[in-house]
Amino acid sequence: MRVLLTGHQGYLGTVMAPVLEAAGHEVVGLDSGLFADCVLGPAPADPPSPGVDLRDVTAEHVAGVDAVIHLAALSNDPLGSLAPELTYDINHHASVRLARLAREAGVRRFLYASTCSVYGAAGGDELVAEDAPLRPVTPYAESKVRVEDDLHALADGDFSPVYMRNATAFGYSPRLRADIVLNNLVGHALLSGEVLVMSDGTPWRPLVHAADIARAFTAALGAPREAVHDRAFNIGSEVNNVTVAEIAEQVAEAVSGSKVVITGETGADPRSYRVDFSRFRDAIPGFDCEWTVKRGALELADAYHKFGLTREDFERRFTRLAVLRAASEAGAVDDTLRWSR
Ligand SMILES: NC(=O)c1ccc[n+]([C@@H]2O[C@H](COP(=O)([O-])OP(=O)(O)OC[C@H]3O[C@@H](n4cnc5c(N)ncnc54)[C@H](O)[C@@H]3O)[C@@H](O)[C@H]2O)c1
């Protein structure tokens, strides 16, 4: 298939593009490149791309495309809270516009990167399945719920949206992120010797490796229409339904000489949920996640060591909010996150 991969220069897109290509697909990217230079290790070979902002997409960008994988977004809770209206403009309105254009152009499948954050403060020890009530607690998560609703209204016999609700990602990507929990804790452990948990460690935080997300999207792309049409799927594995304190323990085991420090304060993030991932396994026989948290912590520690992660990089280059603040202060982007001319 010819696949339009939006967000191909992001943390997940950089891992997903080669996985799609290895599966025989022709990949075309679409990204405004907000984090294009946030590279740790060898520079990735990006697929061709028109370098257009999602808000400026036109029919020509979806012409001749068989399927869209839509990752581009302001893509975590702190980023989304930076400027809620901007989050709704990019994550919601521009996404639905892209889907409409894709549908008009005859694109048959539209895989949407949603998130388990839609369950918000579900709490409790019960596993949350896809039909659980959605309780988004941030503009980011709310934007994902709105897109799912609007894509559902576009679904028909020729156009199949699929809502891939990813758990929180972890693992090495050539375009690294230090602002997601496992990647962050491993970096802290290496740089300071402390696995610093800025809460009481009790919230549940289901995790999934970036490479497993890439495999899941690739599987959904090739699945029979009736298995995925207009359906939501939690993407991850019950094995990786862990509390923040458990994640910290795994990190301390992976980074020798480090010790866990739990501050005990009430965390700023009220999300807590354990997730049931069985629907996707049932829809795609043979699919399962390959990565555990422990293996991911070892992989990250190795990559950080090998590629010489510095404190400066950790706090600035690989933390999305810091990257955007710096770009804004330097006048490189305007207050709508468009590149200044
Ligand atoms: N990483 C996770 O833990 C996680 C978990 C669940 C869901 N997701 C979702 O997966 C998707 C990808 O996440 P990621 O971690 O790779 O995020 P990321 O921030 O690393 O990448 C997002 C990409 O979107 C691009 N982008 C942002 N605004 C744009 C615009 N207006 N026009 C064109 N491109 C634009 C950025 O330049 C960036 O390359 C997002 O939709 C995110 O919400 C991520």
The ligand as a Gaussian input file, in Angstrom:
#p B3LYP/6-31G(d) Opt

LIG

0 1
 N        4.304000       8.605000      22.912000
 C        3.288000       8.148000      23.645000
 O        3.457000       7.743000      24.806000
 C        1.908000       8.100000      23.056000
 C        0.929000       7.382000      23.748000
 C       -0.357000       7.359000      23.240000
 C       -0.650000       8.014000      22.060000
 N        0.335000       8.686000      21.396000
 C       -0.013000       9.392000      20.155000
 O        0.817000       8.949000      19.118000
 C        1.091000      10.026000      18.219000
 C        2.599000      10.183000      18.045000
 O        3.194000      10.404000      19.323000
 P        4.736000      10.731000      19.474000
 O        5.119000      10.297000      20.829000
 O        5.473000      10.255000      18.306000
 O        4.694000      12.328000      19.475000
 P        5.815000      13.374000      19.007000
 O        5.495000      14.651000      19.711000
 O        7.146000      12.806000      19.179000
 O        5.540000      13.516000      17.448000
 C        4.442000      14.223000      16.940000
 C        4.837000      14.772000      15.596000
 O        3.738000      15.551000      15.114000
 C        4.289000      16.692000      14.473000
 N        3.328000      17.781000      14.476000
 C        2.821000      18.443000      15.541000
 N        2.012000      19.425000      15.116000
 C        1.994000      19.365000      13.765000
 C        1.343000      20.133000      12.759000
 N        0.540000      21.180000      13.060000
 N        1.541000      19.794000      11.459000
 C        2.366000      18.740000      11.124000
 N        3.025000      18.002000      12.041000
 C        2.832000      18.322000      13.347000
 C        5.530000      17.047000      15.265000
 O        6.447000      17.809000      14.481000
 C        6.065000      15.686000      15.650000
 O        7.056000      15.229000      14.749000
 C        0.415000      11.254000      18.799000
 O       -0.824000      11.443000      18.175000
 C        0.227000      10.883000      20.252000
 O       -0.873000      11.560000      20.817000
 C        1.608000       8.744000      21.869000

